[in-house]
Amino acid sequence: MILNQFLILAAVLFCIGIYGVLVRRNGVLVLMSIELMLNAVNLNLIAFSAYLKDTSGQIFVLFVITIAAAEVGVGLAIILLLFRNFRSPDLDQAQQLKG
Amino acid sequence: MVAQNVAFWIIAIAMVLSAIGVVRTSNVVHAALYLVIVLAGAAAQYILLAAEFVAWVQVLIYIGAVVILFLFGIMLTRSPMGDLDLDNSQRMPAFVASLALVGTLTALLVDAFGNSKVVIDAPTKTSVLSSDIFRLYIVPFEAVSILLLAALVGAIVLARRD
């Protein structure tokens, strides 16, 4: 296996995640796209960990997974609040701060 | 090595197609189920790279906990279930932007790493990982546990009704 096949797979997944974040209106789907991007980064870290024979990459992935779990918890709470205030999970409606 | 490459390509194609499904499907629950395939594929790639502990953590936390959290989020926000348009009007610019980014990244990676091989001798032992965490990375570990606690308390404070 060459290193680049993992890195390019991760790059493709990351860019699909970016597309999702830019295009989706539903807040839950935006969070899912963010998870795609975090997973792409994790795949990068594991690939480099195997390439350099250094376990630091795997430990970083464990930290990233923990922080992703925290992020999903807080993010869903924010989207729940948004839903309560606007009666819809549509992020485009939250534009009261727009000048 | 050949078997590993075949496995890599099968999993990679499944992952990319499901990731496209996550950002393209018009049903929110289907997006969550496609996300499960991507996450399971990532776990399989970790096993291919001999990181078995991380692979099981991925299965337990992502597929076990985060996806359930997403399904709860879909349920509580009563996201529309029918075939509705879930996208805004930025499809074309977003497509161009992500395509440009993937092109740039691929060119950069090919230039930087070329044909560097990943040679895997033996799976990473969980004992090595744990002694690293509790020796070298003990301060970040404690910090991340406080962060998790703060995030969960914050989520409860945000979401509770009073």
Boltz contact constraints between the chains, C-beta under 6 A:
constraints:
  - contact:
      token1: [A, 1]
      token2: [B, 4]
      max_distance: 6.0
  - contact:
      token1: [A, 1]
      token2: [B, 118]
      max_distance: 6.0
  - contact:
      token1: [A, 2]
      token2: [B, 115]
      max_distance: 6.0
  - contact:
      token1: [A, 2]
      token2: [B, 117]
      max_distance: 6.0
  - contact:
      token1: [A, 3]
      token2: [B, 113]
      max_distance: 6.0
  - contact:
      token1: [A, 3]
      token2: [B, 116]
      max_distance: 6.0
  - contact:
      token1: [A, 3]
      token2: [B, 118]
      max_distance: 6.0
  - contact:
      token1: [A, 4]
      token2: [B, 109]
      max_distance: 6.0
  - contact:
      token1: [A, 4]
      token2: [B, 113]
      max_distance: 6.0
  - contact:
      token1: [A, 7]
      token2: [B, 109]
      max_distance: 6.0
  - contact:
      token1: [A, 8]
      token2: [B, 106]
      max_distance: 6.0
  - contact:
      token1: [A, 8]
      token2: [B, 109]
      max_distance: 6.0
  - contact:
      token1: [A, 9]
      token2: [B, 12]
      max_distance: 6.0
  - contact:
      token1: [A, 11]
      token2: [B, 102]
      max_distance: 6.0
  - contact:
      token1: [A, 11]
      token2: [B, 105]
      max_distance: 6.0
  - contact:
      token1: [A, 11]
      token2: [B, 106]
      max_distance: 6.0
  - contact:
      token1: [A, 12]
      token2: [B, 16]
      max_distance: 6.0
  - contact:
      token1: [A, 12]
      token2: [B, 102]
      max_distance: 6.0
  - contact:
      token1: [A, 13]
      token2: [B, 19]
      max_distance: 6.0
  - contact:
      token1: [A, 15]
      token2: [B, 98]
      max_distance: 6.0
  - contact:
      token1: [A, 15]
      token2: [B, 101]
      max_distance: 6.0
  - contact:
      token1: [A, 15]
      token2: [B, 102]
      max_distance: 6.0
  - contact:
      token1: [A, 16]
      token2: [B, 19]
      max_distance: 6.0
  - contact:
      token1: [A, 16]
      token2: [B, 23]
      max_distance: 6.0
  - contact:
      token1: [A, 18]
      token2: [B, 98]
      max_distance: 6.0
  - contact:
      token1: [A, 19]
      token2: [B, 23]
      max_distance: 6.0
  - contact:
      token1: [A, 19]
      token2: [B, 94]
      max_distance: 6.0
  - contact:
      token1: [A, 19]
      token2: [B, 98]
      max_distance: 6.0
  - contact:
      token1: [A, 20]
      token2: [B, 23]
      max_distance: 6.0
  - contact:
      token1: [A, 22]
      token2: [B, 90]
      max_distance: 6.0
  - contact:
      token1: [A, 22]
      token2: [B, 94]
      max_distance: 6.0
  - contact:
      token1: [A, 23]
      token2: [B, 87]
      max_distance: 6.0
  - contact:
      token1: [A, 23]
      token2: [B, 90]
      max_distance: 6.0
  - contact:
      token1: [A, 23]
      token2: [B, 91]
      max_distance: 6.0
  - contact:
      token1: [A, 23]
      token2: [B, 94]
      max_distance: 6.0
  - contact:
      token1: [A, 25]
      token2: [B, 86]
      max_distance: 6.0
  - contact:
      token1: [A, 25]
      token2: [B, 88]
      max_distance: 6.0
  - contact:
      token1: [A, 26]
      token2: [B, 79]
      max_distance: 6.0
  - contact:
      token1: [A, 26]
      token2: [B, 86]
      max_distance: 6.0
  - contact:
      token1: [A, 28]
      token2: [B, 73]
      max_distance: 6.0
  - contact:
      token1: [A, 28]
      token2: [B, 74]
      max_distance: 6.0
  - contact:
      token1: [A, 29]
      token2: [B, 31]
      max_distance: 6.0
  - contact:
      token1: [A, 32]
      token2: [B, 22]
      max_distance: 6.0
  - contact:
      token1: [A, 32]
      token2: [B, 31]
      max_distance: 6.0
  - contact:
      token1: [A, 32]
      token2: [B, 35]
      max_distance: 6.0
  - contact:
      token1: [A, 36]
      token2: [B, 19]
      max_distance: 6.0
  - contact:
      token1: [A, 39]
      token2: [B, 42]
      max_distance: 6.0
  - contact:
      token1: [A, 43]
      token2: [B, 42]
      max_distance: 6.0
  - contact:
      token1: [A, 43]
      token2: [B, 45]
      max_distance: 6.0
  - contact:
      token1: [A, 46]
      token2: [B, 46]
      max_distance: 6.0
  - contact:
      token1: [A, 46]
      token2: [B, 49]
      max_distance: 6.0
  - contact:
      token1: [A, 46]
      token2: [B, 51]
      max_distance: 6.0
  - contact:
      token1: [A, 50]
      token2: [B, 49]
      max_distance: 6.0
  - contact:
      token1: [A, 50]
      token2: [B, 118]
      max_distance: 6.0
  - contact:
      token1: [A, 50]
      token2: [B, 120]
      max_distance: 6.0
  - contact:
      token1: [A, 51]
      token2: [B, 118]
      max_distance: 6.0
  - contact:
      token1: [A, 55]
      token2: [B, 124]
      max_distance: 6.0
  - contact:
      token1: [A, 55]
      token2: [B, 128]
      max_distance: 6.0
  - contact:
      token1: [A, 55]
      token2: [B, 129]
      max_distance: 6.0
  - contact:
      token1: [A, 55]
      token2: [B, 132]
      max_distance: 6.0
  - contact:
      token1: [A, 58]
      token2: [B, 51]
      max_distance: 6.0
  - contact:
      token1: [A, 58]
      token2: [B, 54]
      max_distance: 6.0
  - contact:
      token1: [A, 58]
      token2: [B, 129]
      max_distance: 6.0
  - contact:
      token1: [A, 59]
      token2: [B, 132]
      max_distance: 6.0
  - contact:
      token1: [A, 59]
      token2: [B, 133]
      max_distance: 6.0
  - contact:
      token1: [A, 59]
      token2: [B, 137]
      max_distance: 6.0
  - contact:
      token1: [A, 61]
      token2: [B, 54]
      max_distance: 6.0
  - contact:
      token1: [A, 63]
      token2: [B, 144]
      max_distance: 6.0
  - contact:
      token1: [A, 65]
      token2: [B, 61]
      max_distance: 6.0
  - contact:
      token1: [A, 66]
      token2: [B, 144]
      max_distance: 6.0
  - contact:
      token1: [A, 69]
      token2: [B, 61]
      max_distance: 6.0
  - contact:
      token1: [A, 70]
      token2: [B, 148]
      max_distance: 6.0
  - contact:
      token1: [A, 70]
      token2: [B, 151]
      max_distance: 6.0
  - contact:
      token1: [A, 72]
      token2: [B, 66]
      max_distance: 6.0
  - contact:
      token1: [A, 72]
      token2: [B, 69]
      max_distance: 6.0
  - contact:
      token1: [A, 73]
      token2: [B, 151]
      max_distance: 6.0
  - contact:
      token1: [A, 73]
      token2: [B, 152]
      max_distance: 6.0
  - contact:
      token1: [A, 73]
      token2: [B, 155]
      max_distance: 6.0
  - contact:
      token1: [A, 74]
      token2: [B, 151]
      max_distance: 6.0
  - contact:
      token1: [A, 74]
      token2: [B, 154]
      max_distance: 6.0
  - contact:
      token1: [A, 74]
      token2: [B, 155]
      max_distance: 6.0
  - contact:
      token1: [A, 76]
      token2: [B, 73]
      max_distance: 6.0
  - contact:
      token1: [A, 77]
      token2: [B, 155]
      max_distance: 6.0
  - contact:
      token1: [A, 77]
      token2: [B, 158]
      max_distance: 6.0
  - contact:
      token1: [A, 77]
      token2: [B, 159]
      max_distance: 6.0
  - contact:
      token1: [A, 80]
      token2: [B, 76]
      max_distance: 6.0
  - contact:
      token1: [A, 80]
      token2: [B, 159]
      max_distance: 6.0
  - contact:
      token1: [A, 81]
      token2: [B, 158]
      max_distance: 6.0
  - contact:
      token1: [A, 83]
      token2: [B, 77]
      max_distance: 6.0
  - contact:
      token1: [A, 89]
      token2: [B, 77]
      max_distance: 6.0
  - contact:
      token1: [A, 89]
      token2: [B, 79]
      max_distance: 6.0
  - contact:
      token1: [A, 92]
      token2: [B, 88]
      max_distance: 6.0
